[in-house]
Amino acid sequence: MQKLNASFDSIPLIYFAKARKIEILLNLFNPIIDREVYREAVERGISKGFRDVLLIRDIVKSGNIRIIDVKIDVSKYLKIYRIGRGEISTIFLVKRGDADLAIIDDYYARNIAKKWG
């Protein structure tokens, strides 16, 4: 069975890392994140002393989680939809065809993703 390309927002990644179950994601999906999600999950997490995010960083370095830059101006979407940069970039990875589905914890952001198709 071929794995789906899944675009992840930061919170689902962080929760799986905290639970030390990130291998489940790797077994089920080809995980993809945007640079903004990497900043939210890893860089900010490291700066706040959260050691769990080091696992995400190491998996990104190994190439098992790919970073794809979403080069869009998210500012207009922030104002219109009032969701975070990470959620917007996660949705756009699917919208552009880089991923087959988006994994987002935020209920409102998931509804926006459904509306966008």
C-alpha positions as CSV (number, residue, x, y, z in Angstrom):
1,M,0.0,0.0,0.0
2,Q,1.3,3.4,-1.0
3,K,1.5,6.0,1.8
4,L,-0.3,9.3,1.4
5,N,1.5,12.6,1.6
6,A,0.2,14.3,4.7
7,S,0.7,17.9,5.5
8,F,1.0,18.4,9.3
9,D,0.3,21.4,11.5
10,S,2.6,21.9,14.4
11,I,0.4,20.8,17.3
12,P,-0.3,17.2,16.0
13,L,3.5,16.8,15.4
14,I,4.3,18.0,18.9
15,Y,1.7,15.7,20.5
16,F,3.1,12.7,18.7
17,A,6.6,13.7,19.7
18,K,5.6,14.1,23.3
19,A,4.0,10.7,23.4
20,R,7.1,9.3,21.7
21,K,4.8,7.9,19.0
22,I,6.0,9.8,16.0
23,E,6.9,6.5,14.3
24,I,3.2,6.0,13.8
25,L,3.1,9.0,11.5
26,L,6.1,7.8,9.6
27,N,4.5,4.3,9.1
28,L,1.2,5.7,7.9
29,F,2.2,8.8,5.9
30,N,4.9,10.6,4.1
31,P,4.9,13.7,6.4
32,I,5.3,17.1,4.9
33,I,5.5,20.4,6.7
34,D,6.0,24.0,5.7
35,R,8.9,26.1,7.0
36,E,6.4,28.0,9.2
37,V,5.3,24.8,10.9
38,Y,9.0,23.9,11.5
39,R,9.5,27.3,13.1
40,E,6.4,26.9,15.3
41,A,7.1,23.3,16.4
42,V,10.9,23.1,16.5
43,E,12.6,26.5,16.6
44,R,10.2,28.0,19.1
45,G,10.0,24.8,21.1
46,I,13.8,24.6,21.4
47,S,13.9,28.3,22.5
48,K,11.4,27.5,25.2
49,G,13.3,24.5,26.4
50,F,10.9,21.8,25.2
51,R,13.1,18.8,24.6
52,D,10.4,16.8,22.9
53,V,10.8,18.8,19.7
54,L,14.3,17.6,19.3
55,L,12.8,14.4,18.0
56,I,11.0,16.3,15.3
57,R,14.2,18.2,14.4
58,D,16.1,15.0,14.1
59,I,13.5,13.3,11.9
60,V,13.4,16.4,9.6
61,K,17.3,16.2,9.4
62,S,17.1,12.6,8.5
63,G,14.7,13.4,5.6
64,N,11.7,11.4,6.9
65,I,9.7,14.6,7.3
66,R,10.1,16.9,4.3
67,I,9.9,20.7,4.5
68,I,8.3,22.3,1.5
69,D,8.1,26.1,1.4
70,V,4.7,27.6,0.8
71,K,5.6,30.9,-0.9
72,I,2.4,32.9,-0.4
73,D,1.5,36.1,1.4
74,V,-0.4,34.7,4.3
75,S,-1.2,38.1,5.8
76,K,-4.5,38.4,3.9
77,Y,-5.6,35.0,5.0
78,L,-4.7,35.7,8.6
79,K,-7.1,38.7,8.6
80,I,-9.9,36.9,6.7
81,Y,-9.9,33.6,8.4
82,R,-8.3,34.3,11.8
83,I,-6.2,31.2,11.9
84,G,-2.5,30.8,12.4
85,R,0.3,30.9,9.8
86,G,1.0,27.2,10.4
87,E,-2.6,26.2,9.7
88,I,-2.7,28.3,6.5
89,S,0.5,26.8,5.2
90,T,-0.7,23.3,6.1
91,I,-3.9,23.8,4.1
92,F,-2.0,25.3,1.2
93,L,0.3,22.3,0.8
94,V,-2.9,20.3,0.1
95,K,-4.5,23.0,-2.0
96,R,-1.3,23.1,-4.2
97,G,-1.2,19.4,-4.6
98,D,2.0,18.8,-2.5
99,A,0.0,16.7,0.0
100,D,-3.1,14.5,-0.2
101,L,-4.5,15.5,3.2
102,A,-3.9,17.9,6.1
103,I,-3.6,16.9,9.7
104,I,-4.8,19.9,11.8
105,D,-6.0,19.9,15.4
106,D,-7.8,23.2,15.2
107,Y,-11.6,22.7,14.5
108,Y,-12.1,26.1,12.9
109,A,-9.0,25.6,10.6
110,R,-10.3,22.1,9.6
111,N,-13.6,23.7,8.6
112,I,-11.8,26.3,6.5
113,A,-9.9,23.5,4.8
114,K,-13.1,21.7,4.0
115,K,-14.5,24.9,2.4
116,W,-11.4,25.3,0.3
117,G,-11.8,21.8,-1.0
